[in-house]
Amino acid sequence: MKCISMIIAGAMALAMPLNAKVVKRYASTPDATLAVVVDSIDFRKDLTRIYGKFTGTPHTSNRVDSAILKSGKQTYNGNDIDGVDFKRYFQWEDDGCILVEIDFPAMKQFRFARLHLSTPRGESVTNLTRK
């Protein structure tokens, strides 16, 4: 049994990107349009991935058409989202929480940024601040 655990742990270590830096010290301040709670941000050599969740009223729906991250003078367009799809309605289940991952081009770590999500109800802006 120990051997299997060691093999699995070794395989997981090989699957981890060598240059990745997951930062969990970000506070997020959501707005009323779409509540986004950021758990962590993974800064990799090939992309930057924001891990978080959308919170909302169970059995209601919304849609995200695009994502933009603004940090300083730089603007990054989101190129993929998991948990929901761009330009497609989704519905919150009983717990009112949908886990999401939003991918952006690779960037350096930042102290402050704004996540802009375009929705049918208007633009949602979530402030991201490193603690």
PyRosetta script that sets phi, psi and omega in degrees:
from pyrosetta import init, pose_from_sequence

init()
pose = pose_from_sequence("MKCISMIIAGAMALAMPLNAKVVKRYASTPDATLAVVVDSIDFRKDLTRIYGKFTGTPHTSNRVDSAILKSGKQTYNGNDIDGVDFKRYFQWEDDGCILVEIDFPAMKQFRFARLHLSTPRGESVTNLTRK")
pose.set_psi(1, -40.3)
pose.set_omega(1, 179.1)
pose.set_phi(2, -62.7)
pose.set_psi(2, -36.5)
pose.set_omega(2, -179.1)
pose.set_phi(3, -63.8)
pose.set_psi(3, -42.6)
pose.set_omega(3, 179.1)
pose.set_phi(4, -63.9)
pose.set_psi(4, -42.2)
pose.set_omega(4, 178.6)
pose.set_phi(5, -62.2)
pose.set_psi(5, -39.8)
pose.set_omega(5, 179.5)
pose.set_phi(6, -68.1)
pose.set_psi(6, -38.0)
pose.set_omega(6, 178.1)
pose.set_phi(7, -64.9)
pose.set_psi(7, -44.2)
pose.set_omega(7, 179.5)
pose.set_phi(8, -63.9)
pose.set_psi(8, -43.9)
pose.set_omega(8, 179.1)
pose.set_phi(9, -62.5)
pose.set_psi(9, -40.6)
pose.set_omega(9, 177.8)
pose.set_phi(10, -64.4)
pose.set_psi(10, -41.7)
pose.set_omega(10, 178.7)
pose.set_phi(11, -64.8)
pose.set_psi(11, -38.6)
pose.set_omega(11, 179.1)
pose.set_phi(12, -66.5)
pose.set_psi(12, -38.5)
pose.set_omega(12, 179.2)
pose.set_phi(13, -64.7)
pose.set_psi(13, -37.5)
pose.set_omega(13, 178.1)
pose.set_phi(14, -69.2)
pose.set_psi(14, -29.6)
pose.set_omega(14, -178.5)
pose.set_phi(15, -76.8)
pose.set_psi(15, -17.5)
pose.set_omega(15, -179.0)
pose.set_phi(16, -75.2)
pose.set_psi(16, 132.0)
pose.set_omega(16, 176.2)
pose.set_phi(17, -63.5)
pose.set_psi(17, 138.3)
pose.set_omega(17, -176.3)
pose.set_phi(18, -69.4)
pose.set_psi(18, -32.4)
pose.set_omega(18, -175.6)
pose.set_phi(19, -99.5)
pose.set_psi(19, 10.6)
pose.set_omega(19, -177.1)
pose.set_phi(20, -77.2)
pose.set_psi(20, 145.7)
pose.set_omega(20, 176.0)
pose.set_phi(21, -136.9)
pose.set_psi(21, 105.8)
pose.set_omega(21, 178.9)
pose.set_phi(22, -89.6)
pose.set_psi(22, 122.5)
pose.set_omega(22, -178.3)
pose.set_phi(23, -111.4)
pose.set_psi(23, 120.5)
pose.set_omega(23, -178.6)
pose.set_phi(24, -102.1)
pose.set_psi(24, 1.4)
pose.set_omega(24, -174.8)
pose.set_phi(25, -93.4)
pose.set_psi(25, 50.9)
pose.set_omega(25, 175.8)
pose.set_phi(26, -118.9)
pose.set_psi(26, 133.5)
pose.set_omega(26, 172.1)
pose.set_phi(27, -98.9)
pose.set_psi(27, 141.1)
pose.set_omega(27, 178.6)
pose.set_phi(28, -119.5)
pose.set_psi(28, 137.3)
pose.set_omega(28, 178.4)
pose.set_phi(29, -116.1)
pose.set_psi(29, 98.5)
pose.set_omega(29, -177.6)
pose.set_phi(30, -79.1)
pose.set_psi(30, 167.4)
pose.set_omega(30, 175.6)
pose.set_phi(31, -110.7)
pose.set_psi(31, -176.2)
pose.set_omega(31, -176.1)
pose.set_phi(32, -79.9)
pose.set_psi(32, -16.3)
pose.set_omega(32, -177.3)
pose.set_phi(33, -70.6)
pose.set_psi(33, -48.0)
pose.set_omega(33, 177.5)
pose.set_phi(34, -152.1)
pose.set_psi(34, 114.4)
pose.set_omega(34, -177.2)
pose.set_phi(35, -77.9)
pose.set_psi(35, 116.6)
pose.set_omega(35, 179.1)
pose.set_phi(36, -116.5)
pose.set_psi(36, 125.1)
pose.set_omega(36, 176.6)
pose.set_phi(37, -113.3)
pose.set_psi(37, 118.6)
pose.set_omega(37, -178.3)
pose.set_phi(38, -91.2)
pose.set_psi(38, 127.6)
pose.set_omega(38, 178.7)
pose.set_phi(39, -89.5)
pose.set_psi(39, -48.0)
pose.set_omega(39, -178.8)
pose.set_phi(40, -161.6)
pose.set_psi(40, 166.7)
pose.set_omega(40, 177.9)
pose.set_phi(41, -129.6)
pose.set_psi(41, 128.8)
pose.set_omega(41, -178.7)
pose.set_phi(42, -102.6)
pose.set_psi(42, 109.1)
pose.set_omega(42, 179.4)
pose.set_phi(43, -94.5)
pose.set_psi(43, 106.2)
pose.set_omega(43, -179.5)
pose.set_phi(44, -111.2)
pose.set_psi(44, 171.7)
pose.set_omega(44, 178.0)
pose.set_phi(45, -70.8)
pose.set_psi(45, -30.4)
pose.set_omega(45, -175.9)
pose.set_phi(46, -102.1)
pose.set_psi(46, -16.2)
pose.set_omega(46, -179.4)
pose.set_phi(47, -165.6)
pose.set_psi(47, 168.7)
pose.set_omega(47, 171.4)
pose.set_phi(48, -121.2)
pose.set_psi(48, 127.1)
pose.set_omega(48, -177.3)
pose.set_phi(49, -119.6)
pose.set_psi(49, 127.3)
pose.set_omega(49, 175.9)
pose.set_phi(50, -98.0)
pose.set_psi(50, 123.7)
pose.set_omega(50, 176.1)
pose.set_phi(51, -101.6)
pose.set_psi(51, 132.0)
pose.set_omega(51, 179.1)
pose.set_phi(52, -170.7)
pose.set_psi(52, -159.2)
pose.set_omega(52, 178.9)
pose.set_phi(53, -148.5)
pose.set_psi(53, 149.7)
pose.set_omega(53, 170.5)
pose.set_phi(54, -96.0)
pose.set_psi(54, 130.4)
pose.set_omega(54, 175.5)
pose.set_phi(55, -114.2)
pose.set_psi(55, 141.3)
pose.set_omega(55, -178.1)
pose.set_phi(56, -163.9)
pose.set_psi(56, -178.8)
pose.set_omega(56, 179.9)
pose.set_phi(57, -74.7)
pose.set_psi(57, 127.0)
pose.set_omega(57, 179.8)
pose.set_phi(58, -53.7)
pose.set_psi(58, 142.0)
pose.set_omega(58, 175.8)
pose.set_phi(59, 68.7)
pose.set_psi(59, 19.2)
pose.set_omega(59, 170.4)
pose.set_phi(60, -109.1)
pose.set_psi(60, 168.7)
pose.set_omega(60, -176.0)
pose.set_phi(61, -127.9)
pose.set_psi(61, 165.3)
pose.set_omega(61, 175.9)
pose.set_phi(62, -159.9)
pose.set_psi(62, -179.1)
pose.set_omega(62, -178.9)
pose.set_phi(63, -151.7)
pose.set_psi(63, 144.6)
pose.set_omega(63, 173.9)
pose.set_phi(64, -116.5)
pose.set_psi(64, 118.7)
pose.set_omega(64, -178.6)
pose.set_phi(65, -91.1)
pose.set_psi(65, -31.1)
pose.set_omega(65, 178.8)
pose.set_phi(66, -161.1)
pose.set_psi(66, 162.0)
pose.set_omega(66, 178.6)
pose.set_phi(67, -132.8)
pose.set_psi(67, 136.0)
pose.set_omega(67, 177.2)
pose.set_phi(68, -133.7)
pose.set_psi(68, 136.1)
pose.set_omega(68, 176.0)
pose.set_phi(69, -114.7)
pose.set_psi(69, 123.7)
pose.set_omega(69, 179.9)
pose.set_phi(70, -113.1)
pose.set_psi(70, 121.3)
pose.set_omega(70, 179.3)
pose.set_phi(71, -132.0)
pose.set_psi(71, 114.3)
pose.set_omega(71, -175.4)
pose.set_phi(72, 61.0)
pose.set_psi(72, -127.7)
pose.set_omega(72, 178.5)
pose.set_phi(73, -92.1)
pose.set_psi(73, -1.5)
pose.set_omega(73, -177.0)
pose.set_phi(74, -91.8)
pose.set_psi(74, 143.2)
pose.set_omega(74, 175.8)
pose.set_phi(75, -126.9)
pose.set_psi(75, 129.0)
pose.set_omega(75, -178.1)
pose.set_phi(76, -122.0)
pose.set_psi(76, 129.2)
pose.set_omega(76, 177.8)
pose.set_phi(77, -88.5)
pose.set_psi(77, 133.4)
pose.set_omega(77, 176.0)
pose.set_phi(78, -67.9)
pose.set_psi(78, 136.4)
pose.set_omega(78, -178.3)
pose.set_phi(79, -114.3)
pose.set_psi(79, -7.1)
pose.set_omega(79, 177.2)
pose.set_phi(80, -160.3)
pose.set_psi(80, 151.6)
pose.set_omega(80, 176.2)
pose.set_phi(81, -142.8)
pose.set_psi(81, 135.0)
pose.set_omega(81, 176.3)
pose.set_phi(82, -117.3)
pose.set_psi(82, 146.2)
pose.set_omega(82, -176.6)
pose.set_phi(83, 107.9)
pose.set_psi(83, -38.1)
pose.set_omega(83, 170.2)
pose.set_phi(84, -140.8)
pose.set_psi(84, 173.0)
pose.set_omega(84, 177.6)
pose.set_phi(85, -115.7)
pose.set_psi(85, 145.3)
pose.set_omega(85, 173.1)
pose.set_phi(86, -60.9)
pose.set_psi(86, 141.7)
pose.set_omega(86, 174.9)
pose.set_phi(87, 59.0)
pose.set_psi(87, 34.2)
pose.set_omega(87, 178.0)
pose.set_phi(88, -144.6)
pose.set_psi(88, 130.8)
pose.set_omega(88, -179.2)
pose.set_phi(89, -64.8)
pose.set_psi(89, 145.1)
pose.set_omega(89, 174.2)
pose.set_phi(90, -130.8)
pose.set_psi(90, 163.3)
pose.set_omega(90, -179.5)
pose.set_phi(91, -130.0)
pose.set_psi(91, 137.7)
pose.set_omega(91, 175.5)
pose.set_phi(92, -75.8)
pose.set_psi(92, 137.9)
pose.set_omega(92, 176.6)
pose.set_phi(93, -84.8)
pose.set_psi(93, -163.9)
pose.set_omega(93, -174.0)
pose.set_phi(94, -59.3)
pose.set_psi(94, -31.9)
pose.set_omega(94, -176.6)
pose.set_phi(95, -86.6)
pose.set_psi(95, -7.2)
pose.set_omega(95, 177.5)
pose.set_phi(96, 67.5)
pose.set_psi(96, 27.0)
pose.set_omega(96, -176.2)
pose.set_phi(97, -137.9)
pose.set_psi(97, 132.3)
pose.set_omega(97, 175.9)
pose.set_phi(98, -127.6)
pose.set_psi(98, 118.7)
pose.set_omega(98, 177.2)
pose.set_phi(99, -72.9)
pose.set_psi(99, 134.6)
pose.set_omega(99, -178.9)
pose.set_phi(100, -134.5)
pose.set_psi(100, 155.5)
pose.set_omega(100, 171.2)
pose.set_phi(101, -132.6)
pose.set_psi(101, 125.2)
pose.set_omega(101, -179.1)
pose.set_phi(102, -116.9)
pose.set_psi(102, 124.5)
pose.set_omega(102, -178.4)
pose.set_phi(103, -99.2)
pose.set_psi(103, 138.2)
pose.set_omega(103, 176.8)
pose.set_phi(104, -130.0)
pose.set_psi(104, 165.7)
pose.set_omega(104, 173.8)
pose.set_phi(105, -60.2)
pose.set_psi(105, 160.1)
pose.set_omega(105, 179.1)
pose.set_phi(106, -60.0)
pose.set_psi(106, 141.2)
pose.set_omega(106, 179.5)
pose.set_phi(107, -151.2)
pose.set_psi(107, 166.0)
pose.set_omega(107, 175.5)
pose.set_phi(108, -79.1)
pose.set_psi(108, 158.6)
pose.set_omega(108, 175.8)
pose.set_phi(109, -60.5)
pose.set_psi(109, 149.1)
pose.set_omega(109, -179.3)
pose.set_phi(110, -129.5)
pose.set_psi(110, 158.1)
pose.set_omega(110, 175.6)
pose.set_phi(111, -88.0)
pose.set_psi(111, -32.4)
pose.set_omega(111, -177.9)
pose.set_phi(112, -147.3)
pose.set_psi(112, 139.9)
pose.set_omega(112, 175.9)
pose.set_phi(113, -154.0)
pose.set_psi(113, 164.5)
pose.set_omega(113, 176.4)
pose.set_phi(114, -121.6)
pose.set_psi(114, 128.3)
pose.set_omega(114, 176.3)
pose.set_phi(115, -97.8)
pose.set_psi(115, 115.6)
pose.set_omega(115, 179.9)
pose.set_phi(116, -103.8)
pose.set_psi(116, 121.8)
pose.set_omega(116, 176.3)
pose.set_phi(117, -117.3)
pose.set_psi(117, 126.3)
pose.set_omega(117, 178.2)
pose.set_phi(118, -88.3)
pose.set_psi(118, 124.0)
pose.set_omega(118, -179.6)
pose.set_phi(119, -130.4)
pose.set_psi(119, 165.2)
pose.set_omega(119, 175.9)
pose.set_phi(120, -63.2)
pose.set_psi(120, -19.9)
pose.set_omega(120, -180.0)
pose.set_phi(121, -93.1)
pose.set_psi(121, 7.1)
pose.set_omega(121, -179.8)
pose.set_phi(122, 115.5)
pose.set_psi(122, -177.1)
pose.set_omega(122, -178.9)
pose.set_phi(123, -83.0)
pose.set_psi(123, 134.8)
pose.set_omega(123, 173.8)
pose.set_phi(124, -103.4)
pose.set_psi(124, 130.6)
pose.set_omega(124, 178.7)
pose.set_phi(125, -122.8)
pose.set_psi(125, 121.4)
pose.set_omega(125, 178.5)
pose.set_phi(126, -114.6)
pose.set_psi(126, 124.2)
pose.set_omega(126, 177.6)
pose.set_phi(127, -83.3)
pose.set_psi(127, 133.1)
pose.set_omega(127, 177.5)
pose.set_phi(128, -115.1)
pose.set_psi(128, 120.5)
pose.set_omega(128, -177.8)
pose.set_phi(129, -128.1)
pose.set_psi(129, 127.6)
pose.set_omega(129, 176.4)
pose.set_phi(130, -73.1)
pose.set_psi(130, 132.2)
pose.set_omega(130, -177.9)
pose.set_phi(131, -75.8)
pose.dump_pdb("model.pdb")
